[in-house]
Amino acid sequence: MATGALVATTVPLLVTSAADAAHPRAIPAYSIRLEDQILAELRYLPVSFVPAASTPPPTTTSTTSTTSTTTTTTTLPTTGTGATTSGPTTTTTVPTRRRPTRASDPAMMQSGSFVWRFPTLPASFKENWSVGTDNVILRGALMRFQEDHGLPTTGSMDGVTWQLLVETVRARKFSSTPYNMVLVSQTLPQRLDLYQNGRVTFTTLVNTGIPASPTANGTFPVYLRFTTTTMSGTNPNGTHYHDTGIPWVSYFNGGDALHGFIRAGYGYPQSLGCVEMPFAEAKALWVHTPIGTLVTVQP
């Protein structure tokens, strides 16, 4: 199912606070562009949403006062030759109250633009992003949101996910985890870089697929993970393999996965499409590749 497909015909009104209880707000109509905005606001995307026009923060806990001034002149009795003396001027401030301004609804569509939060992310990764389209960066972000909130990690929109997105952005419950992505370079020596909030924090040599069973280039979301599993299949020569105890596995494209595997050396094609690395490096990487983490494989 595409990201833009919404599986729900009716959604109940949503109350997120005491203030909303008096004036409940309906779930806004779904669109991919609004999904972009909300996931950006919640910090699940590597882009930020910047409203077209900034406004002063609304007054929510205090009142705004204006002043009116009254000036009183006191004339003292005549002294001497008919002159008068003016006394001190007194200014009185009279406060007037204005109703607090209610903040705009963050779940409603706004005019604005999207800017990269981390400009140092690889160009081969950034080229996947386009506002208002069903793209892999948006799907990965939605999968991360679904994973965080205990929903099936389909990467596709449905009524339950949309309602929870609206509820979360209205409650301003932003993601507190770093934005992670993995870059695999198939140029010799082959290597893997982990980006966290735009910075490379981990690097290791890896092995990708041999020419008869290559690792596909592109960007893909991690969709299935194991601390250890068994891998079975058919070799290019027609024989079968059955490898048990494969550790720290993150599947990202069909049967291709990031995982540990013992080899005599690393940095050149040896696998059947997976991205292999030493056990210790695979374990260190695994904790940073939750469901929805994007893996970019480039030549």
N, C-alpha and C positions, 0 to 999 in steps of 0.2 A: 504494500500500500504506500502511496506517495505521502510525503510529509504534509502536503496540503489537503489531504482528504480527511474530513472530519466526520467521525462515526457517532453522531448524536443528532436527534431531531429536536429535542427539548432539553433545556438545562434549567434547574431551579434558581431562584434568586439566591444571592450569596450575601451573608452578613459576616463582616470581618472585625467589627469593633462595636463598642457601645454606641458610638455616634452613628454607625451604619444601621444599627438596630431600629432607630427611629426613621431612617430613610434608606431602606435596603436598595442596593444597586444590582441591576441585571447583569448577567454575563454578556460581555460585548460579542458581536458577531466575529467569527474566526476569519483570519486571513494570514497568509504567510508573512506579509509585511508586518503585521501586528505581532506575530510570533517572534520575528526578528527583534522587534523593539523590546518585548518583554524579556526574552532570554538575554539580550544585551544588558538591560537594566538589572537583571538578577546576577550578572557576571558569569554566565555560563558560556558566553561567546568571547572570542578574542578581539571583538570590537566593542566600542562603547557607543551609546546613542546620545547625541547632542541635540536638544530641542532647538528649534529655529530661533526662538526669542527667549532670552532669560528674563525671569521676573523676580522681584524681591521675595524673600521667604515669607510665606503667609503668617499672620499673627494667629496663633492657636491657643496660647495660654494667658495672654494679657490683652488689655484693651489699648487702643490708640487714643491719645488725648489731643484735643485742639484747644487753643486758648483764646479768650476774649479779654480785652483790657479796658478797665474803667479808671480814668484819671480824675482825682478830686483836688481842687485848689482851695486852700483855707486862707481867708483874708483876715488879718489881724486888725485890731482897732487902730484908728488914726492917731499918729503921734506927731506932735509938733505942727508942721506947716501944711498938713492935709495929705501928706504922703501915706500910702498904704504899703504894707509888707506882705508878700505872698509867702505862705508857709510851705512845708514839704509836699511833694507830689507822691501820692500813694497809688501803687498799681495792684490790682486784684486779678488773680488768674482763676478762671472758672472752667473746670474740665468738662468736656462733653465726651460721651462714650460712643464708640462705633462697634458694630458687630464684628466678631472675628471673621477673617476670610478663610473659607474652606479650601484646602489644597486640592489641586486638580487630580483627577482619577488617573493613576499611573497605568491602569489597564486599558485606557482609551487611546486610540490612534492619535499621534501628534505629528506635526510637521518637524522635520529635523534631518540630521545626517548621521552617518555611521563612520567612525574613525577607528583605526587600528589601535588597540591598547598596547600592543607590543610590536613596534615596527621592525624589530630584528628577526621576526619569524621568517623562515625560508620562503623565497619567492614561489617555489614549486608548491608550497602549502597555501599561500595567500591567494594564488590564482583561482582557487576553488570557490572563493566567496563572491556572491553577488546578491544584492538586496532584493528581497521579494521573490526568490527562486528556491526551489527544492534542491539544495546542494548538500554535499557531504559534511561541511562544517556545521550547518544547521542541524543535520541529523545527529551528528555526534553530540552536540550540545543538548539536544532533546533527550538522547539516551542517558547522558549524565544526570539530567534533571530527574528522569524517570527512576534511575537507579537510586538517587539520593532520597526519593520519596516513596520507595517501595512499590513502584509500578512495574509492569512488564516492560522490559527495555527494548521496545520495538523500533524506536526512532521514528515512529509514525504518530500523527496526531489522532486522538480520539476524544470523546466527550469528557471522560474522567480526567485525562491529562490536561485538557484545556481549562476545565474548571479549577483544577489545582494550580495551574500556572497563574490564573487570574487571582486566586486567593493569596498565593505566595507573594506576588508583586504588590498587591494592595497592603499586605502585612509587612512589606519591605524586608523579607527574610532572604537576604542576599547570600549567594554561595561564598563560603569562606575558604575554599580550597584553591590552590594555584591552578592556573590553566596549563595543562601538560599536553605535549605532542611529541611524537617520536619521528626522527628523520633517519632513514636508512639509505646510505649511498652505496651503489653497486660499482662505483669506480674503485679500482684496486689501489691500496688495500681497502677492502670493504669495511665500513664502519657504521656504527649507530650512535646518534646523539639524542639525548633526552633534553627537551626544552621545557623549562618551568618558568612561567610568566616571562617568556621571551629570552631567558638566559639558558645557555647550555650548562647543565649541572652534572651530567654523567655522559661518559663516552666509552665505547668498547669496540674491539674488532669483532666482526661477525662473518658468517658464511651465508650466502644466499643460494638460489637454485642453479643447478647445472644447466647447460644449454638445452638438454632434452626435457627438462622440467623446470623452467625458469620461474623466478619470482616476478610477478606482474608489477609494473610501475603504476603509480597512482596514489591516491589517498583513501584510506579505509578506516572505519571505526572498529575498535576492539568490541567484539560481541559475545565472547565466551571465554572463561578463564578457569584454569585448574592449577592447584599447587603441584599436582602430579597426575599423570594420565598415561594411557597406552595408545600408541599410534600404530595403525595398521594400514596397509595399502599395497599397491603394485609398483614395482620398479620399472624403469623404462625398458628393461630387457625381458619383462614379462614375469619375473619372479616376484614372490610376495615377501613383505617384511612385517614384522610384529614386534615393535619395540616397547618394552614395558618400562615403567618408572621414569618417564620423561618429565622433568621438573619445570615449574614456574612458566606455565603455558598461557599465552594470551593470543587467541585466534582473532585475526583481523580481516582475512579475505578468503572465504571458502575454507580449504584445508590448510592454508598458510598461517603460521603462527610465529610469534616470538617465543623462544624457549631455550632451555639449556640442553647442550648435547656435547658429549666428549669427543673431541677430535685431536689429532696430532698437532694441528695448527689452525689458525683462524685468519680471515681476511681475504678469502677468495671463494669462488663458487664450489660448494660441496653437497648442498642439500637438495631435496626434491621440491623446493619452493618455499620452505620455511626460512626464518631468520634465526640461525643458530648462534649460540655464544657459550662461553664457559659457565659452569653451574653457578659460581659465586656472582658473576655479573648478571646472570639471568634472575637470580634471587633479588639482587639490589634493584633491578629495573622493575620487577613484577609489582612491587607495592605502589609504583607510580603509573600503572597502566590500568586503571579501573575501566569498567564498561563505558564505552563512548569515547575513550581516548583515541585520538586520530594518529594513524601511522602513515607517513608519506614515504613511499619508495621511489627513488629517482635513479637514473642511469649513473 
